[in-house]
Amino acid sequence: MNGIPSIFNDKQLNCVILGGRHPDKEPTLKVSAILLNKGNSHLRAQNLEALSQRGFEKIISIESDSKNYNIEDFAQKFPHVKFIIPLEQAADGDLVNLAASEISSAHFVILRDSLNISQGLLSQPLAERLAAQKIFCVAPRVFSRAAQAFPVRFAPSAKKSILKIDSSSQILDGVPTLYPFNFFGFYDTQKFKDLGGYDGAIKNSYWQNLDLAFRAWLWGERIALSTSFTVTYAEEIAAQDSTPDLSSLRFFLKNMAPVYKNERAEIPAGNFWGYKARSSCGLFEAFRQFSAARTWVRKNRCRFKMDAFKLISEWGLE
């Protein structure tokens, strides 16, 4: 499917890289940290200091705004942190792909500058326990600055082929979740790259996150929650934009449309007219999107271990 990665980091972004000098002392964690920065958070220096003290193998601070003029100051103060500044607009998933391409550690965490990152975020024993699960992603509990728990347990259901996601803040350790809240998680680097990373052709960050997570489940990987791994916001959180748009259509074609049979997946050609009615696109554009999706699914057909129908119908039975 044009623009949808079949290998990791298919989309390249123009960027400037500062810092990244080898730390003065050996890291104590075999884990890297990716810090997504949306603005000039007043906690930037504090968070970078906390991450530095924690002993991560590599710290990558990636900007969403190339006009942040304080980066050179931070790069001088934290020379071991690699600062990446994209020179073009990009969704969160594109930024993570870019950062992950710089990582060689077996695992990495995704964090944001809107968090209050304490030095107790991730200890070596906790990192070892999370890594021992050998799953694609372990998602944390998430709290507001008022210590209120966000709903981070997501379960899929469907009605007339329309995906519905139920959420809950009540969790048990190891319980599955459809996707990690706001990208936060402890990720297996090789599994992330094998899955292709985030789809750069999806422009909406919410749908990027859901797309990779859903693909992980369909391709036989797993996402679970941890009661020991927690993150806390220091600032108000903006609502995630889950509005149906071209991004949601691309998500539908890649994840909801494939049918799994005889140990492989395909999108039946006869499903085109149903997609045409759903898409509200013109005939030729809808056919182009549908045909491209069929080609992408055919290319990856043997990587599927189930389809959306089986995932939803068997959710929670494990």
N, C-alpha and C positions, 0 to 999 in steps of 0.2 A: 504494500500500500504506500503510495508515494508519500515520503516524509515520515513514515512510521519505522522506527529502527528495528532491524532484524539482528543487528549487532550493537554492542554498547557504544554510546557516544557518537551516533551517526551524524548528529547535527553539531557543527563547530561554530563557536561564537568568537568574535574578535574581542580581545581583552588585553588588559595591562596587568602584569604581575609584579608585586613588590615583596621584599622580604623572603622569608622561608629559610633563613640560615639554620644550619644544624644547631640544636640547643646545646648549651654549655654542659648540661648533665644528661645522662642517659634517661630516656623516658621510662616511667614505671608502669605505664599501661600500654598494652599492645593493641591500642584502639586509637583511631583518629577522630577529630571533632570538626564538623562543618557548622559554621555559624552564619546563618542567613541574616543579613542586615537590611532592614527596610527604611531606616531613617537614622537621624543623629540621636540615638538613644543616650540618655544621660548615664546609663549603666555600661556603656561600651568598654571603658577602661577597666571598670570593676570586673566585668565578665571575662575579659581577656586575661586579666590577672588571675582570676579563679581557675580558668582553664589551664593556664600555664603552671600554676601550683599543683594542679591535679596530676600532671605528668603524662599527658597524652603524647602518643608517638608523633603525631602531626596535627597542627591546628590550622585550619583554613577558614579565613574570614572573607566572605564573598558579598560584594555590594550589589544592590539592585539599582543604585543611582550613581552614575559615573561622575556626577557633579559634587560628590562629597570631597570637600577640599581639606579635610582633616586627616586623610588617609596617610599622607607622608609622615605626619607627626606620630601617628600610631605605629607605623612601620619602623620608625626610629626607636620608639619606646619598647616595642615587642619585635625585635629583629628575627626571632625564631618563628613567628607567625607568618604564614603566607597569605598575603592580601591579594585578592583577585577582583579586578574592576572591569566588568563587561562594558564594551563600547556601544552596545545596542540594547534595546529593550528585550527583556526575556522573562518568561514565567519562572516560578520557583523551581519547577522540575528541571528546566534547562540549567539553572544555576547550580543545582545539586549535581547534575551530570558533569558539569565542568569541574566542580570541586572534586568529585569522586574519581575523575580521571587522573588526579594528582596523588591518589592514595594507594599505598602498597600494603598497609596493615590488613589483617584478616577481617576486622570489623571497624565500623565507624558509627558515630552518633550524629543526628541532625538536630540542631538547636536554633534558636532565634534570639535576636538582640532585645526582644521584648520580654525575655525571661530574666528572672533573678537567679543567676547561675551560682550556686553555692559551691564551696570546695568539696562538699560531700556528695556532689552529683553522682559520681561513679567511682566506687572504690575498686581496687584490684580483685578482691573476693567476689563482689557483685558482678564485675565484668566477666569473670571466669564462669560464674553460674549462668549468666545470660548466654555466653558463647557455647556452653555445654549443651544448650537446648538444640543447637544445630538447625535452627530455622531461619527463614529469610529475614524476619523482623520481629523484635520484641518491642512492643509499644509501652510507654510509661503511663502512669496516672498523671493527670494534669489538673492543677489547681489555679484558681484565680488569686489575685493579690489579697483578697479577703478570705482566703483559705477555703473557698467553696469548690467542690469537685465538679469538673466538667464531665459531661457524658462522653466517654471514650470507648465504650463497648458498642460496636456497630454490627447489626445482624441483617442480612438481606432477606427480602421476600419479594413476591411479584404478583401482580394482578393484570391479566390480559397483556402479558409481555412488558408491562411497565415496572421497572425496578423501584422498590420501596426499601428504605433503610430505616430500621428502628434503632434507637440509641438508648443507652443506660449508663448511669454513673456508678451503678452497683457492680463490682467485679470481684472475681476470685483469681488467685494467682494461676497463670497458665491458660485462662479462658480465651478462646479464639475471638478475634475481632476482624471484621471485613477489611478495614484499613486503619492505618495509624492517624490519630488526630493531628491535623496541621503539619504532617510530615514527620513529627517527632518520633524518634525510634532508635533502636540499637540494631544496625543492619549488618548482615553478612556481605562483605564486599564482593566476593566471587559470585554469590547468588544474584546480587544486584546487577552485576555486569552481564551475567548469563541471561538474565531476564530482559536485557536490552536497555535498562534504565528508563527514565521518563520519556514520554513521547513528545518530541519537540514540535510536532505538528498540531498538538493540542495547546491552545493558547490560554486556557483557563486553568489556574493552578489547582482548583478543587478537582476538576475532571482529570487532570494529570495524575494527581495522587490516587484517585479512585481507579483510574485505568491501570496503573502499574500494580496496585494491590490486587485488583480483580484478576489480572493476568497471572500474578503469582499463584493465586489459588487454583486457577484453571490449569496451570502448568505443573501442579503438584507440590507447590511450596505452601508454607504456613505462616500466619501472623498471629501472635498471641500477646496478651497483656501480662505485665508484671506488677505486683503490689509493692515490690521493693524499689523499683525504678520510678522516680517521680520528678516532675518539673513544675515550676511555679511561675506564673506571670507576675511581672512587676508593673505592667501597664495594662490599660484596657485593650481587649482584643476585638479586632474588626470582624464582623460577620463574614463567613465564607460565602462566596458567590456560587451557588449551585444552580443558577438559572439555566434551563435548557437552551442550548445554542448549537453552533457548529461543532463545538468541542464535545457536547453530549452526544451528538449524532455519531461522531467518530468513535467515542467510547462504546456506543451501542453496537456498531458494526464489528468492532474488534472483540467484544466480550459477550454481548447478549445474543448476537445473530448466529455464531457458529453452533453447529450441531455435532455432537460427538458420537461416533459409531465405528465399530470395528477398529478400535484403538487409534483413531485419527479423527480430526475435525474438518468440517467443511461448512460453507454457507450455501445452502441449496439455491440453485438459480431461480427456482419458482418463488422465492421469497422477495423478489425484487419489487413487485407491485405493493406489497405491504410496507416495504421501506419507503417507496416513493410517497405513499400517503402520509407516512410518519414524518418525512423530512421537510415537506413544504418547499422543496427545491424544484426547479424546472426539470423536465424529463431528462435532458442530456446531462445536466449536472448530477442528478440523482443516480443515473446509470454509471457515470464516471466514478462516483464515490463507491457505489456498490461493487463495481467490477474490480476496483483497486483493492477493496477489502477482501474480496474472494481470492485475489491473487496472493495477498499477504497471509491469509489463513491457510491457503494451500501450501505456501512455502514453509509455514511453521506447523503444519497439520499434525506431525508426529510428536510435537512438544506438548500438545494438549493431553491432559489426563482425565478431563471431564468437560462438560459444558455448563452453561449457567443454570439450566434446568436442574441438573443433578446437584450442583453446588447449593442451590437454594433449597431444594427439597430435602437434602440430607444435612442441612446446617444444624448444628447443635446435637447431632446424634453420636458424635465421636466420644 
